[in-house]
Every structure is written in structure tokens, then in C-alpha cells.
Amino acid sequence: MSILSGKKVIIIGDRDGIPGPAIEECAKTAGADVVYSSTECFV
């Protein structure tokens, strides 16, 4: 059983860091239910 198993998550990635889709795949693999995923640019 994973720490994210069955949890709903919101993912905000960083354009210059780790993008949202990469975090989303990791979260899904860990059993999370991804509600929202986005990659933003923080300047």
C-alpha cells in the first residue's frame, strides 16, 4: 500500500524544473487519483 493510494492530488509543475506530466505519471504509479495537472512558469 502506497502513501498516495486512493488520494486525490493536484499537481503544479515548473517549466524550468519538473513538468506536471512527469509528476503526474509518478503520482499515478503510486496509486493517486490526479484531479488536475499543469505546468506553470514562475518568474
OpenMM code with the backbone's topology and positions (N, CA, C; nanometers):
from openmm import Vec3, app, unit

residues = "MET SER ILE LEU SER GLY LYS LYS VAL ILE ILE ILE GLY ASP ARG ASP GLY ILE PRO GLY PRO ALA ILE GLU GLU CYS ALA LYS THR ALA GLY ALA ASP VAL VAL TYR SER SER THR GLU CYS PHE VAL".split()
positions = [
    Vec3(0.0842, -0.1180, 0.0000),
    Vec3(0.0000, 0.0000, 0.0000),
    Vec3(0.0887, 0.1243, 0.0000),
    Vec3(0.0563, 0.2173, -0.0866),
    Vec3(0.1330, 0.3400, -0.1028),
    Vec3(0.0733, 0.4531, -0.0187),
    Vec3(0.1552, 0.5519, 0.0096),
    Vec3(0.1090, 0.6677, 0.0859),
    Vec3(0.0066, 0.7493, 0.0063),
    Vec3(0.0110, 0.7399, -0.1287),
    Vec3(-0.0829, 0.8135, -0.2126),
    Vec3(-0.2000, 0.7285, -0.2602),
    Vec3(-0.2033, 0.6064, -0.2235),
    Vec3(-0.3076, 0.5159, -0.2701),
    Vec3(-0.4469, 0.5657, -0.2325),
    Vec3(-0.5305, 0.5904, -0.3353),
    Vec3(-0.6669, 0.6352, -0.3133),
    Vec3(-0.6829, 0.7835, -0.2842),
    Vec3(-0.5730, 0.8594, -0.2846),
    Vec3(-0.5804, 1.0036, -0.2565),
    Vec3(-0.6015, 1.0813, -0.3858),
    Vec3(-0.6690, 1.1947, -0.3766),
    Vec3(-0.6857, 1.2856, -0.4895),
    Vec3(-0.5746, 1.3905, -0.4788),
    Vec3(-0.5065, 1.4161, -0.5914),
    Vec3(-0.3950, 1.5100, -0.5884),
    Vec3(-0.4090, 1.6164, -0.6979),
    Vec3(-0.3552, 1.7342, -0.6696),
    Vec3(-0.3436, 1.8434, -0.7646),
    Vec3(-0.1942, 1.8648, -0.7856),
    Vec3(-0.1523, 1.8689, -0.9122),
    Vec3(-0.0099, 1.8780, -0.9441),
    Vec3(0.0175, 2.0086, -1.0178),
    Vec3(0.1148, 2.0838, -0.9685),
    Vec3(0.1602, 2.2043, -1.0372),
    Vec3(0.3100, 2.1891, -1.0585),
    Vec3(0.3482, 2.1656, -1.1838),
    Vec3(0.4885, 2.1508, -1.2187),
    Vec3(0.5490, 2.2851, -1.2552),
    Vec3(0.6807, 2.2848, -1.2721),
    Vec3(0.7543, 2.4062, -1.3062),
    Vec3(0.8202, 2.3889, -1.4426),
    Vec3(0.8091, 2.4895, -1.5279),
    Vec3(0.8638, 2.4818, -1.6633),
    Vec3(1.0144, 2.4597, -1.6612),
    Vec3(1.0867, 2.5234, -1.5699),
    Vec3(1.2317, 2.5109, -1.5617),
    Vec3(1.2758, 2.3986, -1.4680),
    Vec3(1.1815, 2.3360, -1.4016),
    Vec3(1.2128, 2.2264, -1.3102),
    Vec3(1.1523, 2.0972, -1.3602),
    Vec3(1.0640, 2.0402, -1.2817),
    Vec3(0.9982, 1.9150, -1.3189),
    Vec3(0.8595, 1.9475, -1.3720),
    Vec3(0.8304, 1.9125, -1.4989),
    Vec3(0.6996, 1.9437, -1.5570),
    Vec3(0.5875, 1.8604, -1.4968),
    Vec3(0.4665, 1.9146, -1.5029),
    Vec3(0.3489, 1.8492, -1.4468),
    Vec3(0.3261, 1.7068, -1.4944),
    Vec3(0.3357, 1.6777, -1.6263),
    Vec3(0.3112, 1.5412, -1.6726),
    Vec3(0.4068, 1.4377, -1.6128),
    Vec3(0.5310, 1.4771, -1.5854),
    Vec3(0.6262, 1.3839, -1.5242),
    Vec3(0.5844, 1.3507, -1.3805),
    Vec3(0.5430, 1.4521, -1.3061),
    Vec3(0.4969, 1.4308, -1.1689),
    Vec3(0.3682, 1.3491, -1.1709),
    Vec3(0.2819, 1.3775, -1.2691),
    Vec3(0.1546, 1.3062, -1.2817),
    Vec3(0.1758, 1.1562, -1.3001),
    Vec3(0.2697, 1.1183, -1.3839),
    Vec3(0.2966, 0.9757, -1.4061),
    Vec3(0.3473, 0.9087, -1.2788),
    Vec3(0.4324, 0.9781, -1.2046),
    Vec3(0.4820, 0.9235, -1.0774),
    Vec3(0.3688, 0.9064, -0.9768),
    Vec3(0.2806, 1.0061, -0.9691),
    Vec3(0.1691, 1.0003, -0.8750),
    Vec3(0.0729, 0.8881, -0.9114),
    Vec3(0.0450, 0.8714, -1.0408),
    Vec3(-0.0445, 0.7630, -1.0845),
    Vec3(0.0162, 0.6271, -1.0528),
    Vec3(0.1471, 0.6145, -1.0721),
    Vec3(0.2160, 0.4893, -1.0403),
    Vec3(0.2058, 0.4585, -0.8912),
    Vec3(0.2039, 0.5634, -0.8090),
    Vec3(0.1936, 0.5467, -0.6638),
    Vec3(0.0499, 0.5253, -0.6183),
    Vec3(-0.0467, 0.5251, -0.7132),
    Vec3(-0.1853, 0.4956, -0.6784),
    Vec3(-0.2744, 0.6163, -0.6570),
    Vec3(-0.2255, 0.7352, -0.6870),
    Vec3(-0.3046, 0.8571, -0.6661),
    Vec3(-0.4052, 0.8776, -0.7794),
    Vec3(-0.5112, 0.9501, -0.7481),
    Vec3(-0.6107, 0.9906, -0.8467),
    Vec3(-0.5823, 1.1376, -0.8789),
    Vec3(-0.5260, 1.1649, -0.9980),
    Vec3(-0.4872, 1.3002, -1.0366),
    Vec3(-0.6110, 1.3772, -1.0814),
    Vec3(-0.6439, 1.4817, -1.0073),
    Vec3(-0.7607, 1.5647, -1.0353),
    Vec3(-0.7247, 1.6758, -1.1339),
    Vec3(-0.6049, 1.7336, -1.1175),
    Vec3(-0.5610, 1.8446, -1.2020),
    Vec3(-0.4096, 1.8401, -1.2133),
    Vec3(-0.3588, 1.8625, -1.3343),
    Vec3(-0.2146, 1.8671, -1.3567),
    Vec3(-0.1836, 1.9797, -1.4533),
    Vec3(-0.0823, 2.0594, -1.4199),
    Vec3(-0.0448, 2.1733, -1.5034),
    Vec3(0.1038, 2.2016, -1.4880),
    Vec3(0.1604, 2.2630, -1.5911),
    Vec3(0.2987, 2.3107, -1.5848),
    Vec3(0.2935, 2.4620, -1.5970),
    Vec3(0.3499, 2.5297, -1.5001),
    Vec3(0.3460, 2.6764, -1.4952),
    Vec3(0.4870, 2.7324, -1.5064),
    Vec3(0.4953, 2.8617, -1.5371),
    Vec3(0.6228, 2.9332, -1.5425),
    Vec3(0.6240, 3.0347, -1.4285),
    Vec3(0.7124, 3.0124, -1.3320),
    Vec3(0.7226, 3.1023, -1.2182),
    Vec3(0.8422, 3.1949, -1.2398),
    Vec3(0.8146, 3.3228, -1.2610),
    Vec3(0.9211, 3.4192, -1.2873),
    Vec3(0.9315, 3.5164, -1.1735),
] * unit.nanometer
topology = app.Topology()
chain = topology.addChain("A")
for resn in residues:
    res = topology.addResidue(resn, chain)
    for name in ("N", "CA", "C"):
        topology.addAtom(name, app.Element.getBySymbol(name[0]), res)
